Amino acid sequence: MTGPDLAESDHAGSSAGFARATLGGGIGRGAKPPSEGKTIAFATVGCKLNQAETQEMEELLASRGYRPVPFDEPAQVYVINTCTVTGRADFSDRQMIRRAIARNPQALVVVAGCYAQTDPAAIARISGVDLIVGNQEKYELAGLLDSLTKRATPLVRVGDIRKAVNVPVAPVTHFRGRSRAFVKIQDGCQHRCAFCIVPLARGGSRSQEPKVVVDQVHRLVEGGYGEVVLTGVDMGHYGWDLFPQTTLATLLRQILDVPGLGRLRLSSILPPYFTDELIEVIAGSPRIAPHLHIPLQSGSNRVLGLMRRPYNTRIYGSLVERLSRAIPDLGLGADVIVGFPGETDADFEATRALIGALPVSYLHVFSYSDRQGTEAARLPGHLPARTITERSKVLRRLGREKSLAFRRRQVGRTWEVLVLEERDKSTGRLSSLTGNYVEILFDGTDEWMGRFLNVSVTDATSDRTLGKVAEPSSEA
């Protein structure tokens, strides 16, 4: 599990094999699908992997005749792809479900993803939900929707994710409203961290075949995407389960051979996976973004042991030092969990001190919350909510300070940025992203969206980084 990122089943025979057959199926020539013209809206809660999977579902259903519309518009079908990494994520899931039901009480409401996988009974208690599908079964959604009607109690299709042995194939050609595209290369996790519900939601680690990944990247590059983001649950484990075995480094080399690829970005990777070969590939290619997200979770070795993390602070610190030397201007993100059961004042201070010393450019702070079925939920020494809240505030403040310091070091420099498809809501300026994961706002025309430009950084404040166009660099 690469971050604090999870079953009840009435679905006999749920399997990846069936999912593959469904994904490859289609409507007979000349036949009109029952879904022809129906409007469908999607909402995603959670990580980049969920975003990639939502797009897979959207394209699968569009191929069956559904017409995707924005989630804030009336639709005949709503699909909420859920997260369950924390208690707050569960709350966000329920909010989104109720929002869909309120928007159109006559619509079919489908709940998919990690929350659906781990607690379908809780979702079934929400009046207005019609279908609950687990993480493998969501790829069967087109067939399930064909005969679905409004129901007093929802239909539940949640299989045993532990039996999943492959990653369903669902080709994607576009990400609506985005300049960046996400490609799932791996799913599941073989680690059993004490706090983490992801193995219960995603199953064991399993990798996508290299050719499938490379073909997907090729389609997206041909579609005009300037940046491709590789994502997975335990991405560093990529290839260990394939025959013949391969590695993430080897996959990266294959992807870098795709003609026209602008920028390749990696999502979260655990410290033990950074082999000499992987570091060499990342540092050696100007097309791989100089940005890494490496989960920390705690700066206390005692707490890391309780968490069952596969590293200690010495390993983490040495890795970060090595990467900082190898990759100039590295943007480094980290996760930390505050208030793990048994965390003492000394443990917390060790975490604060380590983060203060590390060259972190941004920090994700998670307040610990019990996840049903995890080892941590059964541990003694649970902290009062007030203590967790106060400690979280301290680390979030430290994270803002680290971010500001990093962004101020960019002032006066010129960076190649990818202009995003949406303007900044508070200022109306164009929004863009550097390779090292700094968002820069600047004035410009919508015609620049989706393009690479050279932008000079003019200012960095507590809440934003500003710049101005230097000169066009290239088109995505």
C-alpha positions in Angstrom: 0.0 0.0 0.0 1.6 3.3 -1.0 -0.5 5.6 1.1 -3.2 5.6 3.7 -5.2 5.0 0.6 -10.4 -2.1 1.2 -17.0 -8.3 1.8 -20.0 -9.4 1.6 -21.1 -11.2 -1.6 -24.2 -12.4 -3.3 -22.4 -12.6 -6.6 -21.6 -16.2 -7.4 -18.7 -16.5 -9.8 -17.4 -13.0 -9.9 -14.1 -13.2 -11.7 -11.6 -11.2 -13.7 -12.1 -13.7 -16.5 -15.7 -12.9 -16.8 -14.9 -9.2 -16.7 -12.5 -9.6 -19.6 -15.2 -11.3 -21.6 -17.6 -8.5 -20.8 -15.2 -5.8 -21.7 -14.5 -7.4 -25.1 -18.2 -7.9 -25.8 -20.4 -5.6 -27.9 -23.8 -5.1 -29.5 -24.6 -7.2 -32.5 -24.3 -5.4 -35.9 -27.5 -3.4 -36.6 -28.9 -4.0 -33.1 -29.7 -0.9 -31.1 -28.6 -1.1 -27.4 -31.3 -0.5 -24.8 -29.2 2.2 -23.4 -29.1 4.2 -26.6 -29.2 7.9 -25.8 -29.5 7.5 -22.0 -27.7 10.2 -20.1 -25.1 9.0 -17.5 -23.1 11.0 -15.0 -20.0 9.9 -13.1 -18.4 11.2 -9.8 -15.1 10.0 -8.5 -14.0 10.1 -4.8 -10.4 9.4 -4.0 -7.1 8.7 -5.8 -5.7 8.9 -9.4 -6.4 5.2 -9.7 -10.1 5.8 -9.1 -10.0 8.6 -11.7 -8.5 6.2 -14.3 -11.1 3.5 -13.5 -14.0 6.0 -13.7 -12.9 6.9 -17.2 -12.7 3.3 -18.1 -16.3 2.8 -17.0 -17.4 6.0 -18.8 -15.9 4.8 -22.2 -17.3 1.3 -21.8 -20.8 2.7 -21.2 -20.5 5.3 -24.0 -19.7 2.4 -26.4 -23.0 0.9 -25.4 -24.9 4.1 -26.3 -24.9 6.0 -23.0 -24.3 9.8 -23.3 -22.0 11.1 -20.5 -23.0 14.4 -18.9 -21.5 16.4 -16.1 -22.4 15.2 -12.6 -24.1 18.5 -11.7 -26.6 18.1 -14.5 -29.7 15.9 -14.5 -29.0 12.4 -15.7 -30.9 9.1 -16.0 -28.0 7.2 -14.4 -25.5 8.3 -11.8 -22.4 6.3 -11.0 -20.3 7.1 -7.9 -16.9 5.5 -7.8 -16.0 5.5 -4.1 -13.0 5.6 -1.8 -12.7 4.2 1.7 -9.1 5.1 2.7 -10.4 7.1 5.8 -13.6 7.8 7.6 -13.6 11.2 5.9 -13.6 9.4 2.5 -16.6 7.3 3.5 -18.4 10.5 4.5 -17.6 12.1 1.1 -18.9 8.9 -0.6 -22.2 9.2 1.2 -22.5 12.9 0.5 -22.0 12.3 -3.2 -24.5 9.4 -3.3 -27.2 11.6 -1.6 -26.4 14.4 -4.0 -27.2 12.2 -7.0 -30.4 10.9 -5.4 -31.5 14.5 -4.6 -30.7 15.7 -8.1 -33.0 13.2 -9.8 -34.9 10.8 -7.5 -36.1 8.8 -10.6 -32.5 8.2 -11.8 -30.7 4.9 -11.4 -28.0 5.3 -8.8 -25.0 3.0 -8.9 -22.3 2.9 -6.2 -19.0 1.3 -7.2 -15.4 1.0 -6.0 -13.6 0.6 -2.6 -16.4 1.6 -0.2 -18.8 -0.6 -2.2 -16.3 -3.5 -1.9 -15.8 -3.3 1.8 -19.1 -2.2 3.2 -22.0 -2.8 0.8 -24.4 -3.2 3.7 -23.8 0.4 4.8 -24.5 1.7 1.3 -27.6 -0.5 1.0 -29.1 1.4 3.9 -29.1 4.6 1.9 -32.6 4.9 0.3 -32.4 5.5 -3.4 -29.4 3.3 -4.3 -30.2 0.8 -7.0 -27.0 -1.1 -7.7 -23.8 -1.8 -5.6 -20.8 -3.2 -7.5 -17.3 -4.2 -6.2 -14.0 -3.3 -7.8 -14.0 -6.2 -10.3 -17.7 -6.2 -10.9 -17.8 -2.5 -12.0 -16.4 -3.7 -15.3 -19.6 -5.7 -15.8 -21.7 -2.5 -15.4 -22.9 -2.3 -18.9 -24.6 -5.7 -18.8 -26.0 -5.1 -15.3 -27.5 -1.7 -16.3 -29.3 -3.2 -19.3 -32.0 -4.8 -17.1 -31.8 -2.6 -14.0 -34.9 -0.7 -12.8 -35.6 1.4 -9.7 -35.6 -0.9 -6.7 -36.8 -0.8 -3.1 -33.5 -2.5 -2.1 -30.4 -2.4 -4.2 -28.9 -5.2 -6.2 -25.5 -6.1 -4.8 -22.8 -7.5 -7.0 -19.7 -7.7 -4.8 -17.4 -10.7 -5.2 -14.4 -12.0 -3.2 -11.6 -9.6 -4.3 -9.0 -11.9 -2.9 -9.7 -14.3 -5.8 -8.9 -11.6 -8.4 -5.9 -12.7 -10.5 -5.7 -10.1 -13.2 -6.4 -6.5 -14.2 -9.5 -6.1 -16.4 -8.7 -4.5 -19.8 -10.7 -1.4 -20.7 -9.1 0.8 -23.4 -9.4 4.6 -22.8 -9.0 7.3 -25.4 -9.7 10.5 -23.6 -10.2 12.1 -20.2 -12.9 14.7 -20.5 -11.9 18.2 -19.3 -8.3 17.2 -18.6 -4.9 17.9 -20.1 -3.4 14.9 -18.3 -4.3 11.2 -18.7 -4.1 8.4 -16.2 -3.0 4.9 -17.0 -3.5 2.0 -14.5 -0.6 -0.3 -14.6 -1.3 -2.4 -11.5 -3.9 -3.1 -8.9 -4.0 -4.5 -5.4 -1.3 -4.8 -2.7 0.7 -7.6 -1.2 1.6 -5.6 2.0 -0.5 -5.8 5.1 0.1 -2.5 6.9 -1.8 -2.4 10.2 -3.8 0.7 9.4 -4.7 -0.1 5.8 -8.0 -1.3 4.4 -6.8 -1.3 0.7 -6.0 -5.1 0.5 -9.6 -5.7 1.6 -10.8 -3.4 -1.1 -8.4 -4.2 -3.9 -7.1 -7.7 -3.3 -3.5 -8.9 -3.9 -1.0 -7.2 -6.2 -1.5 -7.9 -9.9 0.0 -6.2 -12.9 -1.2 -5.3 -16.3 0.6 -6.8 -19.2 3.3 -4.4 -20.6 1.9 -4.4 -24.1 -1.5 -3.4 -22.8 0.0 -0.5 -20.9 2.2 0.7 -23.8 -0.8 0.5 -26.2 -2.8 2.5 -23.8 -0.1 5.2 -23.5 0.2 5.2 -27.3 -3.6 5.8 -27.7 -3.6 8.7 -25.3 -0.5 10.3 -26.9 -2.2 10.1 -30.3 -5.2 11.7 -28.7 -3.2 14.8 -27.8 -2.4 14.3 -24.1 0.8 16.1 -23.2 1.2 14.2 -19.9 0.5 10.6 -19.0 0.4 9.6 -15.3 1.1 6.0 -14.3 -1.0 4.9 -11.4 -1.6 1.8 -9.3 -2.1 0.7 -5.6 1.4 -0.7 -5.1 3.0 0.5 -8.3 6.6 -0.4 -7.4 5.6 -4.0 -7.2 4.8 -3.9 -10.9 5.7 -7.0 -12.9 6.7 -9.3 -10.1 3.5 -11.4 -10.7 3.8 -11.6 -14.4 5.3 -14.4 -16.5 8.0 -13.8 -17.5 8.7 -11.4 -14.6 9.5 -7.8 -15.4 10.0 -4.6 -13.5 8.7 -1.0 -13.3 12.1 0.2 -14.7 11.7 -2.0 -17.8 8.1 -0.9 -18.3 9.3 2.8 -18.2 11.9 2.2 -20.9 9.2 0.6 -23.1 6.8 3.6 -22.5 9.6 6.1 -23.3 9.8 4.5 -26.8 6.3 5.7 -27.6 6.6 8.4 -30.3 5.4 11.8 -29.3 5.2 11.3 -25.6 5.6 14.6 -23.9 5.8 14.0 -20.2 5.5 10.8 -18.1 4.7 11.1 -14.4 4.8 8.4 -11.7 2.4 8.2 -8.8 3.2 6.9 -5.3 6.0 4.4 -4.8 7.2 2.8 -1.6 10.9 3.3 -0.5 12.0 -0.4 -0.9 11.1 -0.4 -4.6 13.7 2.2 -5.6 16.3 -0.1 -7.1 19.5 1.3 -8.8 17.9 0.5 -12.1 14.7 2.4 -11.4 16.6 5.5 -10.1 18.8 5.4 -13.2 15.8 5.3 -15.5 14.0 8.1 -13.7 17.0 10.4 -13.4 18.2 9.6 -16.9 15.1 10.7 -18.9 14.1 14.3 -19.3 10.6 13.1 -20.2 10.0 11.6 -16.8 8.8 14.3 -14.5 11.2 15.2 -11.7 8.5 14.5 -9.1 8.1 11.6 -6.8 5.6 10.8 -4.1 7.1 8.6 -1.4 4.9 7.7 1.6 6.4 8.2 5.0 3.5 7.7 7.5 5.6 8.3 10.6 9.0 9.7 11.6 9.1 7.3 14.6 10.7 3.9 14.0 8.6 2.5 16.8 5.4 3.6 15.2 6.6 2.4 11.7 7.1 -1.0 13.3 3.6 -1.0 14.8 2.3 0.0 11.4 4.2 -2.9 9.8 5.8 -0.6 7.2 8.6 -2.2 5.1 11.2 0.5 5.9 12.5 2.7 8.7 13.5 6.3 8.9 17.1 5.6 8.1 16.1 3.9 4.8 13.7 6.7 4.0 16.1 9.5 4.7 19.0 7.8 2.8 16.7 7.3 -0.2 15.5 10.9 -0.3 19.1 12.1 0.0 20.1 9.9 -2.9 17.2 10.9 -5.1 17.8 14.6 -4.4 21.3 14.2 -5.6 20.4 12.2 -8.7 17.3 14.3 -9.8 17.9 18.1 -10.0 14.9 20.3 -8.8 13.1 17.2 -7.5 9.6 17.8 -6.2 9.0 15.4 -3.3 5.6 14.6 -1.8 5.0 12.5 1.3 2.1 11.1 3.3 1.9 11.0 7.1 -0.6 9.6 9.4 -1.2 11.4 12.7 -2.5 9.7 15.8 -1.8 6.1 15.1 -2.8 4.0 18.2 0.0 4.3 20.7 1.6 7.4 19.2 3.3 9.3 22.0 4.4 12.9 22.2 7.9 11.7 21.5 6.8 9.8 18.5 5.0 12.8 17.1 8.0 15.1 17.7 10.2 12.6 15.9 7.8 12.8 12.9 7.7 16.6 13.0 11.5 16.8 13.2 12.1 14.4 10.4 9.6 16.2 8.1 11.3 19.5 9.0 14.6 18.1 7.9 13.6 16.4 4.7 13.4 18.4 1.4 9.6 17.8 1.1 7.8 20.1 -1.4 4.3 19.1 -0.2 2.8 17.0 2.5 -0.5 15.0 2.8 -1.6 14.8 6.4 -4.1 12.1 7.3 -5.8 12.0 10.7 -5.9 8.4 11.8 -9.3 6.8 11.7 -10.2 3.2 12.4 -10.9 1.0 9.3 -13.0 -2.0 9.9 -11.1 -5.3 9.6 -7.6 -3.8 10.0 -5.1 -4.7 12.7 -4.8 -1.2 13.9 -8.5 -1.0 14.8 -7.8 -3.7 17.4 -4.7 -2.1 18.9 -4.7 -0.5 22.4 -3.8 3.1 22.9 -6.3 4.9 20.7 -5.8 8.7 21.0 -8.4 11.3 21.9 -9.8 13.0 18.8 -8.7 16.4 20.2 -5.1 15.2 20.4 -5.2 13.9 16.8 -6.7 17.2 15.6 -4.1 19.4 17.3 -1.2 17.3 16.0 -2.7 17.3 12.5 -2.8 21.1 12.6 0.9 21.3 13.5 1.9 19.1 10.6 -0.4 20.8 8.1 1.1 24.1 9.1 4.6 22.6 8.6 3.5 21.2 5.2 2.4 24.7 4.1 5.8 26.1 5.2 7.7 23.5 3.3 5.6 24.0 0.2 6.1 27.8 0.3 9.8 27.4 0.8 10.0 25.1 -2.2 7.9 27.3 -4.4 9.8 30.4 -3.5 13.0 28.7 -4.8 11.3 28.6 -8.2 10.8 32.4 -8.4 12.9 34.0 -11.1 13.3 30.7 -13.0 11.6 29.6 -16.2 9.9 26.2 -16.4 8.2 24.2 -19.1 4.6 23.8 -18.0 1.6 21.9 -19.2 -1.4 24.2 -19.4 -4.4 22.5 -17.8 -7.9 22.4 -19.2 -9.6 24.4 -16.3 -8.8 27.9 -15.2 -8.2 28.6 -11.5 -11.6 29.2 -10.0 -10.5 32.0 -7.6 -8.5 34.1 -10.0 -9.7 33.2 -13.5 -6.1 32.7 -14.6 -4.8 29.8 -16.6 -3.5 27.0 -14.4 -0.4 24.9 -15.4 1.8 22.3 -13.9 5.6 22.0 -13.9 7.5 18.7 -14.1 8.3 19.0 -10.4 4.6 19.4 -9.5 4.2 23.1 -8.9 1.0 24.7 -10.1 1.7 28.1 -11.7 -1.1 30.6 -12.5 -0.7 33.1 -15.3 -2.8 35.3 -17.7 -3.5 33.9 -21.1 -5.9 32.6 -23.7 -7.9 29.3 -23.7 -6.1 28.4 -26.9 -3.0 27.5 -24.8 -4.9 24.8 -22.8 -3.3 21.4 -23.4 0.0 22.9 -24.7 3.4 23.0 -23.2 4.7 26.6 -22.7 7.7 28.2 -21.1 6.6 30.2 -18.0 8.7 32.4 -15.8 7.8 32.3 -12.1 7.2 35.8 -10.7 5.9 35.2 -7.2 5.0 32.6 -4.6 2.6 33.3 -1.8 1.1 31.2 0.9 -1.7 29.9 -1.4 -0.5 30.3 -5.0 2.4 30.6 -7.4 2.3 33.2 -10.2 4.1 33.5 -13.5 4.1 34.9 -17.0 4.6 33.4 -20.4 8.1 33.5 -21.6 7.7 31.9 -25.0 5.8 28.9 -26.5 7.8 25.6 -26.2 5.8 23.0 -28.1 2.3 21.6 -28.6 1.1 18.5 -26.8 
